[in-house]
């Protein structure tokens, strides 16, 4: 399902002229780039791998949260799942997916 979510999000971003699009709750942290659009998925907080995204002046990063020996907030940058330039077949995605736009 993560690949379909990524494909639909990338198609939506291109359709609306966005350079980046963010999603979450698929349980798989992921970063992809296709046709100049960057897709980020924050993953989830209920599995054994807890991941989150930060956006800063130096860019967007996916992190993995880990607690170690009484230290809270120990974080490590993690490599997102999947190949960044993996092509996604979008031919069937937009037929059944509805999106709700968010305006500034």
C-alpha positions in Angstrom: 0.0 0.0 0.0 2.9 2.4 0.7 3.9 2.4 -3.0 0.3 3.3 -4.0 0.1 6.1 -1.5 3.5 7.4 -2.7 2.3 7.3 -6.4 -1.0 9.0 -5.6 0.7 11.7 -3.6 3.4 12.3 -6.3 0.7 12.6 -8.9 -1.3 15.0 -6.8 1.8 17.1 -6.1 2.6 17.3 -9.8 -1.0 18.2 -10.7 -0.9 21.1 -8.3 2.6 22.3 -9.0 4.1 21.3 -5.6 7.8 20.6 -5.2 7.3 18.5 -2.0 4.5 16.5 -0.5 4.3 14.9 3.0 2.2 11.9 4.1 2.2 9.6 7.0 0.5 6.7 8.8 1.5 4.0 6.4 3.9 2.5 8.9 6.8 2.7 6.4 9.1 5.8 6.5 9.9 6.6 3.0 11.5 9.3 0.8 11.1 9.3 -3.0 11.9 11.7 -5.8 10.1 11.5 -9.2 10.0 14.1 -11.9 11.4 16.8 -9.6 8.8 16.2 -6.9 10.0 15.0 -3.5 7.7 12.7 -1.4 8.2 12.1 2.3 6.3 9.7 4.5 6.8 9.9 8.2 6.0 6.3 8.9 4.3 5.7 12.2 4.4 5.7 16.0 2.8 2.4 16.9 5.3 -0.2 15.5 8.7 -1.1 16.8 10.3 1.4 14.4 9.3 4.9 15.5 10.0 7.5 12.8 9.4 11.2 12.3 10.3 14.1 9.9 12.0 17.4 10.5 12.0 20.3 8.1 14.9 22.8 8.6 17.0 25.2 6.7 19.4 22.4 5.8 16.5 20.3 4.3 14.1 17.5 5.2 15.2 14.5 7.2 13.6 11.3 8.3 14.6 10.3 11.9 14.2 7.2 13.9 13.4 7.6 17.6 15.1 5.3 20.0 15.2 5.3 23.8 18.4 3.9 25.3 19.4 3.2 28.9 17.3 5.9 30.5 18.1 8.6 27.9 15.0 10.1 26.4 15.0 11.6 23.0 17.9 9.7 21.5 17.5 10.1 17.8 19.3 8.8 14.8 19.0 9.8 11.2 17.7 6.8 9.2 17.8 5.9 5.6 14.2 5.8 4.3 12.9 2.6 2.9 12.9 2.1 -0.8 15.0 3.5 -3.6 14.7 7.3 -3.9 14.3 7.2 -7.7 12.0 4.2 -7.9 9.5 4.7 -10.7 5.9 4.4 -9.6 3.1 3.3 -12.1 0.4 5.9 -11.6 -1.9 4.7 -14.4 -4.6 3.3 -12.1 -4.1 5.5 -9.0 -6.2 8.6 -9.6 -9.3 6.7 -10.7 -10.1 5.6 -7.2 -8.3 8.0 -4.9 -9.9 11.2 -3.6 -7.8 14.0 -2.2 -8.8 16.9 0.0 -6.9 20.0 -0.8 -5.3 22.2 1.9 -5.2 25.9 1.2 -2.8 28.3 2.9 
